Amino acid sequence: MLLQIVVTLWQNFKKEVRNVFMKKLTDKELAIMEVLWEHGELPIRDLINFLPGPAAHFNTIATYVRRLEMHGMIRHKELSAKFYLYDAAVTREQYINAYHKENVDKFFDGSYMDFISNLVKEHDVSVDELKELIKMVEG
């Protein structure tokens, strides 16, 4: 897991990362986005059925969806006067990359080297994992 994060960060460091502000998602908002990333376009009623945990009220989820749409995370398609399909406006990868970039900028002064060094120090990264990481970076 750690290795995947570091490789993803390195790949994004090598190419220009889309520099857009992305809303930090709450747990409920992230659950909604995960459903849309997995299932694609859905009406709110179907979205509610895919959400984990006890069923939430339609109006509650509709409020979350409107808020996510306001922040550019979700878009909708109107099929009729009162029937909309909602879809993620950003990919999961775009969200993760923006989230990591924001944290690297905020906590490590934009230094991916400091970020990766911190990950290596704070987590049990084996020598084999570090060798594999070096091969990925070089290749």
Sequence and secondary structure as in RCSB ss.txt:
>XXXX:A:sequence
MLLQIVVTLWQNFKKEVRNVFMKKLTDKELAIMEVLWEHGELPIRDLINFLPGPAAHFNTIATYVRRLEMHGMIR
HKELSAKFYLYDAAVTREQYINAYHKENVDKFFDGSYMDFISNLVKEHDVSVDELKELIKMVEG
>XXXX:A:secstr
 HHHHHHHHHHHHHS           HHHHHHHHHHHHH SB HHHHHHHSSSS   HHHHHHHHHHHHHTTSEE
EEEEETTEEEEEESS HHHHHHHHHHHHHHHHHTT HHHHHHHHHHHTT  HHHHHHHHHHHH 
